[in-house]
Amino acid sequence: MKLLVLLLISAATLTGENWPLFRGAGNSLTSAENLPLTWSVEENIRWEADLSGYGQSSPVIWGDLVVVTFTEGEEKETLVVEGFDLKTGDSRWVYKQPSSAPAPVSNYISRSAPTPAIDANQVYAFFESGDTLSLNHQGELLWQRELQTEYGEFKGNHGLGSSPTLIDDALVVLVDHSGPSYLVAMNKTDGQNKWKVDRPERVSWSSPVVTGEGSEQQVILSSNGVLQRYSATNGELLWETEGLDGNTVPSATIAENYVLVGSNKRGQNQLFQIKPDSNELEPVWQSKDQISAFGSPLIYGEYVYFVNKSGVASCLSLATGEEVWKERLPSSCWASAVGTGDRIYFFSNDGTTTVIENGAEFKKLSENSLPTEDKVYGVALVDNAIVIRTGEKLTCIGKP
């Protein structure tokens, strides 16, 4: 494996006010306070909101605005972005537009899977149809684009699932599929390209992650065989390493001076570390038995957490990669685990959330059942509230 040049990484732990991206800041860490530890159908349900369509994206939150995306119709012909009030669950606004590339609904193809993004001024949505748009916080359209119309048809058996991310002045979208692929940064103000980087055919559903600040911002991609770093300023490829396996669904996890590559292949999860006073990114360890099936792995403090396809959670030492413990959860997890305070939240597909204490022993703090006929696809955690998304529903956990 070739050595990699220096990467300056800052650990991004969100304050509890906002949850702006897929996995919060891209690493599933938050300092949100007063999060509920226990809940049920009779306890700590602040509100529930039914959606008029279906989606697999996670909610995002800015202040008291919760935003979620979904599609309507048997061919996903209508794209929907809806904003809710975090305190009451009331719908504030609904934005709809026709899809530029409708496709029949199927359980084997993504259904509004990319998570939107939000900042202090705008909401950004990317759909697997290639439609990309921005709204203000009142749900009014600012700009829109049709990527399939501009750059060619998306090809593949399962659609797109990569969620966009944000750099200081642009929205970054990854399109990896069975055709000419690309990474593109679109100006926040008008949606026009800041830069676009063409990529070879590379089918993947992982999402880009941003690290650094200002001119040091970089876009990190773990995608189908490669780990790459791009300049957020101009899209220049700064380094890459090949030979990875199974990193098509989990996204890279970044914490302090570590980059963790998740893989759905047994024993292929790999940790890289920055060496002080060196321009090398050094492989630290490769897991022996772990799998990152759907959710991305979590680095929290001195430990690393994984969940495999069967819903078995495991904890490894960050320093050595040695397994600390392994325990079975109620079911598998599509949503990534979240670390906050001294807790780890595991959101199982069946609606059960297992809360454990972060540490070298498996100490279960609570197991909370919220039965659902659908999967739990994504979550957002902010002060006093956890918002859980299933296909056609949002549930806000927290005191009224």
HELIX and SHEET records of a PDB file:
HELIX    1   1 LEU A  147  TYR A  151  1                                   5    
HELIX    2   2 GLY A  214  GLU A  216  5                                   3    
SHEET    1   A 5 ASN A  18  TRP A  19  0                                        
SHEET    2   A 5 VAL A  60  TRP A  62 -1                                        
SHEET    3   A 5 LEU A  65  GLU A  72 -1                                        
SHEET    4   A 5 THR A  78  ASP A  85 -1                                        
SHEET    5   A 5 SER A  91  PRO A  98 -1                                        
SHEET    1   B 4 ILE A  45  ASP A  50  0                                        
SHEET    2   B 4 LYS A 393  ILE A 397 -1                                        
SHEET    3   B 4 ALA A 385  THR A 390 -1                                        
SHEET    4   B 4 VAL A 376  VAL A 382 -1                                        
SHEET    1   C 4 ALA A 117  ILE A 118  0                                        
SHEET    2   C 4 GLN A 122  PHE A 126 -1                                        
SHEET    3   C 4 ASP A 131  ASN A 136 -1                                        
SHEET    4   C 4 LEU A 141  GLU A 146 -1                                        
SHEET    1   D 4 THR A 165  ILE A 167  0                                        
SHEET    2   D 4 ALA A 170  VAL A 175 -1                                        
SHEET    3   D 4 SER A 181  ASN A 187 -1                                        
SHEET    4   D 4 ASN A 193  ARG A 199 -1                                        
SHEET    1   E 4 VAL A 209  THR A 211  0                                        
SHEET    2   E 4 GLN A 218  SER A 223 -1                                        
SHEET    3   E 4 VAL A 226  SER A 231 -1                                        
SHEET    4   E 4 LEU A 237  GLU A 242 -1                                        
SHEET    1   F 4 THR A 253  ALA A 255  0                                        
SHEET    2   F 4 TYR A 258  VAL A 261 -1                                        
SHEET    3   F 4 GLN A 270  ILE A 274 -1                                        
SHEET    4   F 4 LEU A 281  GLN A 286 -1                                        
SHEET    1   G 4 LEU A 298  TYR A 300  0                                        
SHEET    2   G 4 TYR A 303  VAL A 307 -1                                        
SHEET    3   G 4 VAL A 312  SER A 317 -1                                        
SHEET    4   G 4 GLU A 323  ARG A 328 -1                                        
SHEET    1   H 4 VAL A 338  THR A 340  0                                        
SHEET    2   H 4 ARG A 343  PHE A 347 -1                                        
SHEET    3   H 4 THR A 352  GLU A 357 -1                                        
SHEET    4   H 4 LYS A 364  SER A 369 -1                                        
END                                                                             
